[in-house]
């Protein structure tokens, strides 16, 4: 059955590039280089393999790196004048390959020691016009910058002019061998990129894109905007004065350097977009992705309307009296959609990180949302004014506003529930009965109780009037993701990473039952119509399921080719959303009750797992990094996570599942997560993949370290 989407962000402008040689894909792409004037591009992978790709004929050729091994290649650079491709490793080597030589099964030859070896924190290297690469100048540059080698994170070279981005010492300019700082307050620069007009671009780990222009004897900076994830690469189209950036949010952003604004954001839907370059055969953009694939994106002239959401949608609120649907997500935007027409009525663009949850306060007539940056956003729906209240040191996962009390309740990753006074918008009380990240909360107004669930499987029911715990339980081998309350049947439904559902009966001494294998993948969200007989679930098996709460049978299911990220059932309507920022609505038909697809049996207990003592000791390490080198994307993610852990001065133990295969099931027992790398503090699962990047960006990871581990002083 087809899904009724309001918007389709899966643009025909994005095309997956297929190659006859299937083993080309798998290992994450580190960088792409256009081999102008030839119709080839070079792709560097995280395992140091390099392919020359004929885009026009869709053929690729892996370069022979014999007779010596070139390992840990960090950068590749093309010199059109020399017709050579250069490689820079993290060791004492620079390699060179003549373009006509690779056609004869040639190989890279060592041409120099590496002048960039001492810049251990360097993560980005760019040559503006790629016309000539002077290794002697790089050695001179090394000597000039000798005072900053440990701080340098990005270098862009244009002739004898160099822009240098650093971690904590600002943005520097080298001109006529003279070094000066031009942005002393800038930090965590991970991209520097010269433009043809003497201006340049910097990108920082807080995901901002900044244009620097020289006028009236000063360097002026213009903030164009930001991604919702770490920015990995960019490419400049001189003719159109357009900049494209690629990021950890899986999105390509197109920026107008004339109008200084964002033109469009396009979700590529291939995981992290780690590299981007201009296509040599058309006015297109080629992206390289963490899943090892290549995609092409058409560059169209003129301005393009921005899609409703740039990225994953995390949560909904439906105002049925006005038929308005509010949505929030990873793009730091709140959008109001008229459900009767599917058209956007209003939007609020914030700079608040991921906006994870929202609710409505009828007293102030405001949508209230919370973010990963610890910000509470109050958006008045009448006058369109908004206010942001910042509570430092919190990652906020969800919010529920009480209709009967003067409080709102916020679930945090730090394990606290914040009770906020709706009048003065200050913290009234902190509830700290959870010892781990709280993922979701619900408020039962009729019974004056607050129900919360944390990542360690602990559910707590709190009496709002008596201010005491009335029930607490830890689910075995169960890693929750969300919960929902059905007042008609007095049941709490909890979804899990294991693909199971837990059912807690509030009117029967909190009896617990399980729906095992409700989905074939991790269930992201469960939502119940509180006054009706139905609930819906979404999972990584890319299915949306409608269930009967009376008999626990599947009434209908829908599937799609992208990952669902949120769902809501209310007023006989099913709302759904995905990782591409698309969302829509299905009207639930009464006659659909008879269309049973499947039946799931309730069970009363779950299987346990026996953990050998040696592995229990393993999870007692202060910081444990579990990797799996057999996963194609693992090397790229592991490298990024190591950079983060090293930057935070953490000592960690690393174990790979290829050497310890029995550790896989045990790791899953602790985290409920099947993708790697994973980070644990004293056995507590902290995060994996792109979530770790966001936790690092907004300071949550440092706060969790301070909570569990003492960071060595600088």
C-alpha positions in Angstrom: 0.0 0.0 0.0 1.3 3.4 -1.0 2.2 6.1 1.6 0.8 9.5 1.2 3.8 11.9 1.4 3.4 15.6 1.8 6.8 16.2 0.2 9.3 14.1 -1.7 12.9 15.2 -1.0 14.3 12.2 -2.9 15.0 14.3 -5.8 15.6 13.0 -9.3 18.6 15.2 -9.3 20.4 12.6 -7.1 21.6 9.5 -8.9 23.6 6.6 -7.6 26.5 5.8 -9.9 26.7 2.1 -10.7 29.9 0.4 -11.9 30.3 -3.0 -13.6 32.9 -4.0 -11.0 30.8 -4.5 -8.0 33.7 -4.8 -5.5 34.4 -1.1 -6.1 32.0 -0.3 -3.3 32.3 -1.1 0.4 35.2 0.9 1.9 34.4 4.4 2.9 35.6 7.2 0.6 38.0 9.7 2.2 38.4 12.2 -0.6 37.7 12.9 -4.3 39.8 14.9 -6.8 38.8 16.1 -10.3 41.7 15.3 -12.7 41.1 18.3 -14.9 41.3 18.6 -17.9 40.8 14.9 -18.2 37.4 13.3 -17.7 38.4 11.3 -14.7 38.2 11.7 -10.9 40.4 10.0 -8.3 38.9 8.5 -5.2 40.9 7.8 -2.0 39.4 5.3 0.4 40.0 4.9 4.1 42.0 1.7 3.5 44.4 3.8 1.3 43.2 2.3 -2.0 43.0 4.8 -4.9 40.8 4.4 -7.9 40.9 6.3 -11.1 37.2 6.7 -12.2 36.1 7.3 -15.8 32.7 8.9 -15.0 31.6 9.1 -18.7 32.0 5.4 -19.3 31.4 4.3 -15.7 34.6 2.4 -15.3 37.1 2.4 -12.5 40.7 1.2 -12.2 42.6 0.5 -9.0 46.1 1.9 -8.9 48.9 -0.6 -8.3 50.9 0.8 -5.3 53.8 -1.7 -5.6 56.8 -2.1 -5.3 56.5 -0.5 -1.9 53.4 -0.2 0.3 51.8 3.2 0.7 49.7 2.9 3.9 47.6 5.4 5.8 47.2 7.9 2.9 45.6 11.0 4.3 45.3 13.3 1.3 45.6 13.2 -2.5 46.3 16.3 -4.7 46.2 16.6 -8.5 48.7 18.9 -10.3 47.4 19.6 -13.8 50.6 21.2 -15.0 52.7 18.2 -13.9 50.0 15.8 -14.8 50.7 14.0 -11.6 48.6 12.7 -8.7 50.4 13.2 -5.3 49.7 11.3 -2.1 50.5 12.4 1.4 50.7 9.8 4.2 50.8 10.1 7.9 54.4 8.8 7.6 57.6 10.0 6.1 56.5 9.8 2.5 55.1 11.7 -0.5 54.1 9.6 -3.6 53.7 10.7 -7.2 52.0 9.0 -10.1 52.1 10.4 -13.7 48.7 10.2 -15.3 49.9 8.4 -18.4 51.9 6.0 -16.2 48.9 4.4 -14.5 47.5 3.3 -17.9 50.6 1.2 -18.3 50.0 -0.5 -14.9 52.4 1.9 -13.3 52.7 2.6 -9.6 53.4 5.5 -7.2 57.0 6.3 -6.7 58.4 8.0 -3.6 59.5 11.5 -4.5 60.1 13.1 -1.2 59.9 12.9 2.5 56.6 14.3 3.8 56.9 18.0 4.9 53.5 17.7 6.7 54.4 14.9 9.0 54.8 17.1 12.1 51.3 18.5 11.7 49.7 15.7 13.7 46.3 17.4 14.0 46.0 18.3 10.3 42.7 17.0 8.9 42.3 19.0 5.6 44.7 20.0 2.9 43.7 21.9 -0.2 45.5 23.4 -3.2 43.4 26.1 -4.9 44.0 25.8 -8.6 45.9 22.4 -8.6 48.2 23.9 -11.3 51.5 23.2 -9.6 52.5 21.5 -6.3 55.8 22.8 -5.1 57.2 20.3 -2.5 60.1 22.7 -1.6 57.5 25.4 -0.7 55.8 22.8 1.6 59.1 22.3 3.4 59.5 26.1 3.8 55.9 26.2 5.0 56.7 23.6 7.6 59.6 25.7 9.0 57.5 28.9 9.1 54.6 27.3 10.9 56.9 25.5 13.4 55.4 27.4 16.3 51.9 26.0 15.6 52.4 22.3 14.4 50.2 20.7 17.1 47.4 23.2 16.6 47.1 23.2 12.8 44.0 21.4 11.6 43.4 22.8 8.0 45.7 24.2 5.3 44.7 25.8 1.9 47.4 27.0 -0.5 47.0 29.5 -3.3 50.4 30.3 -4.8 52.4 31.9 -2.0 49.3 32.6 0.1 48.3 30.2 2.7 45.3 30.2 5.0 45.7 28.1 8.2 42.9 26.9 10.4 43.8 25.8 14.0 42.1 24.0 16.9 42.4 26.7 19.5 44.6 29.5 18.0 42.3 31.1 15.4 42.6 31.5 11.6 46.0 32.6 10.3 47.1 34.0 6.9 50.6 33.5 5.5 51.5 36.1 2.8 55.0 36.9 1.6 56.3 34.5 4.2 54.8 36.6 6.9 52.3 35.0 9.3 49.5 36.9 11.0 46.3 36.0 12.7 43.0 37.3 11.2 40.5 35.5 13.4 41.8 35.0 16.9 38.5 33.9 18.3 37.9 31.1 15.8 38.5 27.5 16.9 38.0 23.9 15.8 38.5 24.8 12.2 38.4 21.6 10.1 38.2 23.1 6.6 40.1 26.0 4.9 39.4 26.6 1.2 40.7 29.4 -1.0 38.4 30.9 -3.7 39.6 32.5 -6.9 38.8 36.1 -5.9 41.2 36.3 -2.9 38.4 35.3 -0.5 38.3 32.0 1.4 36.0 29.7 3.2 36.4 28.1 6.6 34.2 25.4 8.3 34.3 24.6 11.9 33.4 21.6 14.1 30.4 23.5 15.3 29.2 23.1 11.7 29.3 26.7 10.6 30.3 27.8 7.1 32.0 31.2 7.0 33.1 33.3 4.1 36.1 35.7 4.6 36.5 38.7 2.4 39.2 41.4 2.4 38.1 45.0 2.2 39.2 48.4 3.5 42.4 46.9 5.0 40.4 44.3 7.1 39.3 40.7 6.8 35.5 40.6 7.3 33.7 37.4 7.9 30.2 36.4 6.8 28.5 33.4 8.4 26.5 31.6 5.6 24.8 29.1 7.9 25.5 25.6 9.2 25.0 21.9 8.7 23.5 19.7 11.4 26.6 17.5 11.4 30.4 17.7 11.0 31.4 19.2 7.6 33.9 17.0 5.8 34.5 18.6 2.4 33.6 21.4 0.0 33.9 22.3 -3.6 33.7 25.7 -5.3 32.1 26.4 -8.7 33.7 29.6 -10.0 31.3 30.3 -12.9 28.1 30.1 -10.7 29.8 31.5 -7.5 28.4 28.5 -5.7 29.9 26.5 -2.9 28.8 22.9 -2.1 29.5 21.4 1.3 29.3 17.8 2.4 28.7 16.6 6.0 28.1 14.0 8.6 24.4 14.7 8.4 24.3 12.9 5.0 23.4 16.2 3.3 24.9 18.3 0.5 24.3 22.0 1.0 24.5 24.5 -1.8 25.5 28.1 -0.9 25.3 31.3 -2.9 28.5 33.3 -2.4 26.8 36.3 -4.1 23.7 36.4 -1.9 25.4 34.8 1.1 22.7 32.4 1.8 21.7 28.7 1.6 20.1 27.8 -1.7 19.2 24.1 -1.0 20.0 21.1 1.1 19.7 17.7 -0.5 19.8 14.5 1.5 21.9 11.9 -0.3 20.7 9.0 1.8 24.0 7.2 1.8 25.2 7.8 5.3 27.9 10.4 6.0 28.9 12.3 2.8 32.6 12.4 3.3 33.9 13.9 0.0 32.7 16.1 -2.9 34.1 17.3 -6.2 32.9 18.7 -9.5 32.1 16.2 -12.2 34.4 16.3 -15.2 31.7 15.5 -17.7 28.8 17.7 -16.8 27.8 20.6 -14.6 27.2 18.2 -11.8 28.5 17.4 -8.3 30.0 14.0 -7.4 29.8 12.9 -3.8 31.7 10.1 -2.1 30.0 8.4 0.9 30.8 6.5 4.0 29.1 3.4 2.5 31.7 3.4 -0.3 29.3 4.6 -3.0 29.3 7.5 -5.4 26.4 9.7 -6.2 25.9 12.5 -8.7 23.9 15.7 -8.0 22.7 18.0 -10.8 23.8 21.6 -10.3 21.0 23.8 -11.6 21.3 27.5 -12.1 19.2 29.9 -10.0 17.8 29.6 -6.6 15.9 26.5 -5.5 13.3 26.5 -2.8 14.5 24.8 0.4 12.9 21.5 1.3 10.7 21.5 4.4 13.2 19.6 6.5 16.9 19.1 5.5 17.4 15.9 7.5 15.8 13.3 9.8 12.5 14.2 11.5 12.5 13.1 15.1 9.1 14.1 16.5 5.6 15.4 15.9 2.8 17.3 17.7 -0.7 17.4 16.2 -3.1 20.2 17.0 -6.3 18.5 15.9 -8.5 21.6 16.6 -6.7 23.5 13.9 -5.5 20.5 11.9 -1.9 21.7 12.3 1.1 19.3 12.4 4.3 20.5 14.0 7.5 18.6 13.2 11.1 18.9 14.5 14.4 17.1 13.6 18.1 17.1 13.1 18.1 20.2 10.9 17.3 22.5 14.0 14.0 23.6 12.4 10.4 23.6 13.7 7.8 23.4 10.8 4.1 23.9 11.0 2.1 22.1 8.2 -1.6 22.4 7.4 -2.7 18.8 7.5 -5.8 19.5 5.4 -3.6 20.6 2.4 -0.1 19.3 3.2 1.2 22.8 2.7 3.7 24.5 5.1 2.1 27.4 7.0 5.1 28.5 9.0 8.7 27.6 10.1 11.2 28.5 12.7 14.8 28.0 11.9 17.0 27.8 15.0 20.7 27.2 15.6 20.1 24.7 18.4 21.6 21.4 17.3 19.1 18.5 17.0 15.6 19.4 18.1 14.5 16.2 19.6 11.1 16.7 21.2 8.1 19.1 21.4 4.8 19.7 23.0 2.1 22.4 23.3 1.3 24.7 26.2 -2.3 26.0 25.9 -1.8 28.6 28.6 0.9 30.5 26.7 -0.3 29.2 23.3 3.2 28.2 22.5 5.0 25.2 20.9 7.8 24.2 23.3 10.7 22.2 21.9 14.0 21.0 23.3 17.4 20.4 21.7 20.6 18.5 22.0 22.3 21.9 22.9 20.3 22.1 26.1 18.0 24.8 24.7 14.2 25.1 25.4 12.5 26.9 22.5 9.2 28.7 23.2 7.4 29.6 19.9 4.1 31.5 20.2 1.8 30.3 17.5 -0.1 33.6 17.3 2.5 36.4 17.0 5.3 34.2 15.7 7.7 35.4 18.4 10.0 33.0 20.1 12.3 32.8 23.1 15.1 30.4 23.9 16.1 29.4 27.4 19.5 27.8 27.7 20.2 25.3 30.5 23.9 24.5 30.3 25.3 20.9 30.4 22.2 19.1 29.2 21.3 17.1 26.1 17.5 17.1 26.0 15.7 14.2 24.5 12.0 15.0 24.9 9.5 17.3 26.7 6.0 16.9 28.1 3.9 19.8 29.2 1.4 19.3 32.0 -2.1 20.5 31.4 -3.1 20.5 35.0 0.1 21.6 36.7 2.3 24.6 36.2 5.2 22.5 35.1 6.8 20.9 32.1 9.1 17.8 32.2 12.3 17.3 30.2 14.1 14.0 29.7 17.9 14.4 29.4 20.8 12.3 28.3 22.6 13.1 31.6 20.0 11.0 33.5 18.0 13.8 35.1 14.4 14.8 34.6 14.1 18.6 34.7 10.9 20.0 36.1 10.5 23.5 34.7 8.1 26.1 36.0 6.0 27.3 33.1 5.6 30.8 34.6 9.2 31.8 35.3 10.7 29.1 33.0 13.3 28.2 35.7 14.2 24.8 37.1 11.8 23.8 39.9 13.4 20.4 40.6 15.7 17.8 39.3 14.7 14.1 39.5 17.9 12.0 39.5 16.5 8.5 40.1 17.8 7.3 36.7 21.5 6.3 36.4 21.7 6.4 32.6 20.4 8.4 29.6 16.7 9.0 29.7 15.2 8.5 26.3 11.5 9.2 26.7 8.8 10.4 29.1 5.0 10.5 29.2 2.6 12.3 31.6 -0.6 10.7 32.7 -2.7 13.7 33.6 -5.7 11.6 34.9 -3.6 9.7 37.4 -1.0 12.5 38.0 2.0 10.2 37.2 5.1 10.7 35.2 6.6 7.7 33.4 10.2 7.6 32.2 12.5 5.1 30.5 16.3 5.1 30.3 18.7 3.4 27.9 19.7 0.8 30.6 16.1 -0.6 30.5 14.9 1.0 33.7 11.3 2.3 33.8 10.2 4.6 36.7 6.7 5.8 37.6 6.7 9.0 39.6 3.7 10.3 41.6 3.5 14.0 40.7 1.4 15.0 43.7 3.2 12.9 46.4 6.6 13.4 44.7 7.7 9.9 45.2 8.5 6.7 43.1 5.6 4.3 43.1 7.1 1.7 40.7 10.5 0.9 39.3 11.7 -2.0 37.2 14.7 -2.9 34.9 13.9 -4.9 31.8 16.5 -7.7 31.1 18.2 -7.7 27.8 16.0 -4.8 26.6 17.3 -1.5 25.3 14.4 1.0 25.1 14.0 3.6 22.4 10.6 5.2 23.1 7.4 4.8 25.2 3.8 5.7 24.8 0.7 5.6 27.1 -2.8 4.4 26.2 -5.3 5.7 28.8 -8.2 3.7 27.4 -6.5 0.3 28.1 -4.2 1.6 30.9 -1.1 0.2 29.2 2.4 1.5 28.6 4.1 0.4 25.4 7.9 0.5 25.2 9.9 -0.1 22.0 13.5 -1.5 21.9 16.6 -1.9 19.8 16.1 -5.6 19.9 12.9 -5.3 17.8 10.7 -6.3 20.7 7.9 -4.4 22.5 7.3 -4.4 26.2 3.8 -3.9 27.6 3.2 -2.7 31.2 -0.3 -2.9 32.6 -1.0 0.0 35.0 -4.3 -1.5 36.3 -2.9 -5.0 37.1 0.0 -4.6 39.6 2.2 -3.5 36.7 2.2 -6.9 35.0 4.8 -7.0 32.2 4.5 -8.9 28.9 6.6 -8.8 25.7 5.9 -8.9 22.0 9.1 -10.5 20.7 10.2 -9.9 17.1 7.5 -7.3 16.5 9.9 -6.0 13.8 12.8 -7.6 12.0 14.9 -4.5 12.9 15.5 -2.0 15.6 12.2 -0.3 16.6 12.8 3.5 16.6 9.4 4.6 17.9 6.0 3.4 19.2 3.0 5.7 19.3 -0.5 5.1 20.7 -3.7 6.9 20.2 -4.4 7.4 23.9 -8.2 7.2 23.8 -8.5 4.5 21.0 -7.6 0.9 20.4 -4.6 1.3 18.1 -0.8 1.9 18.1 1.9 2.2 15.4 5.6 1.3 15.2 8.5 2.1 12.9 11.8 0.2 12.6 15.0 -0.2 10.7 13.3 -2.9 8.6 11.8 0.2 6.9 8.2 -0.8 7.8 5.4 1.1 9.4 3.0 -1.1 11.2 -0.6 -0.5 12.6 -1.5 -2.7 15.5 -4.7 -3.5 17.5 -4.1 -2.9 21.2 -7.0 -5.2 22.1 -5.6 -8.3 20.5 -2.0 -7.4 19.7 -2.4 -8.1 16.0 -1.0 -6.3 13.0 -3.8 -4.7 11.0 -1.8 -3.2 8.3 1.8 -2.5 7.4 3.6 -0.2 4.9 7.1 -0.3 3.6 9.4 2.3 2.0 12.9 2.4 0.6 14.2 4.9 3.2 14.5 4.7 6.9 11.5 5.8 9.0 12.5 8.1 11.9 9.2 9.1 13.5 5.5 8.3 13.7 2.4 9.5 15.5 -1.2 8.1 15.6 -3.9 10.5 16.7 -7.5 11.4 15.8 -7.6 8.4 13.3 -4.6 9.8 11.5 -1.2 8.2 11.2 1.7 10.6 10.7 5.1 9.3 9.6 8.6 10.7 8.6 11.9 9.5 7.4 15.7 10.3 7.4 15.3 12.5 4.2 13.0 15.0 5.9 9.9 13.7 4.2 6.7 13.3 6.1 3.1 12.5 5.4 -0.3 11.2 6.7 -2.6 8.2 6.3 -6.2 8.3 7.3 -7.0 5.2 9.4 -10.1 3.5 7.9 -12.5 1.8 10.3 -12.9 -1.2 8.0 -9.2 -1.8 8.1 -9.6 -3.6 11.4 -10.6 -6.8 9.6 -7.5 -6.8 7.4 -5.2 -8.8 9.7 -1.7 -9.3 8.4 0.0 -11.2 11.2 -0.4 -12.1 14.9 2.3 -11.7 17.6 2.1 -13.7 20.8 2.6 -12.1 24.2 5.2 -13.8 26.4 5.9 -13.2 30.1 9.7 -13.4 30.2 12.9 -13.1 28.1 15.9 -15.2 27.6 19.0 -14.3 29.6 22.7 -14.4 28.5 25.6 -15.8 30.3 28.7 -13.5 30.3 32.1 -15.1 31.0 34.0 -13.3 33.8 36.8 -12.3 31.5 34.4 -10.1 29.5 32.8 -8.6 32.6 36.3 -7.4 33.5 36.7 -6.0 30.0 33.7 -3.8 30.5 35.2 -2.5 33.7 37.6 -0.3 31.7 37.1 3.4 32.1 36.9 3.8 28.4 36.3 0.9 26.0 36.2 1.2 22.2 34.8 -1.8 20.4 35.4 -2.0 16.6 34.7 -4.4 13.7 37.1 -4.1 10.8 35.0 -6.4 8.7 32.4 -3.6 8.4 33.1 -1.6 5.2 32.5 1.8 6.9 34.3 0.8 10.2 37.7 2.3 9.4 36.4 5.7 8.6 34.2 5.9 11.7 37.0 4.5 13.9 39.4 7.1 12.7 36.9 9.9 13.6 36.1 8.4 17.0 39.9 8.1 17.8 40.3 11.7 16.9 37.6 12.6 19.3 38.9 10.4 22.2 42.4 11.7 21.7 41.2 15.3 21.6 39.5 14.7 25.0 42.7 13.2 26.3 41.1 9.9 27.1 43.0 6.7 27.6 41.0 3.9 26.1 41.2 0.2 25.4 40.4 -1.0 21.9 39.1 -4.4 21.0 38.2 -5.6 17.5 35.5 -8.3 17.0 37.6 -10.0 14.3 40.0 -11.0 17.2 37.3 -11.6 19.8 34.3 -13.0 17.9 32.5 -14.0 21.2 32.5 -10.4 22.2 29.8 -9.5 19.6 26.8 -11.0 21.4 28.1 -9.7 24.8 28.5 -6.2 23.3 25.0 -6.4 22.0 23.8 -7.4 25.5 25.3 -4.2 26.9 24.3 -1.7 24.1 21.5 -3.3 22.1 23.4 -1.9 19.1 24.7 -3.9 16.2 26.9 -1.3 14.4 30.4 -0.3 15.3 32.5 1.4 16.6 30.9 1.6 20.1 32.2 3.5 23.1 31.6 2.5 26.8 32.5 4.1 30.0 32.8 1.5 32.8 30.4 -0.7 30.9 27.8 2.0 30.2 27.0 2.3 26.5 27.7 6.0 25.5 27.1 6.0 21.8 28.1 4.9 18.3 28.7 6.4 14.8 27.3 9.8 14.0 25.6 10.2 17.4 29.1 10.3 19.0 30.0 13.1 16.5 27.0 15.2 17.6 27.7 14.4 21.3 31.3 15.7 20.8 30.1 18.8 18.9 27.7 20.0 21.5 29.7 19.1 24.6 27.5 16.2 25.8 30.4 13.7 25.5 32.7 15.9 27.6 29.9 16.1 30.2 29.5 12.4 30.3 33.2 12.0 30.7 33.2 14.4 33.6 30.3 12.3 35.1 32.0 8.9 34.8 35.7 9.6 34.2 38.2 12.3 35.4 39.7 14.0 32.4 43.5 14.6 32.7 44.3 18.3 33.1 45.8 20.1 30.0 
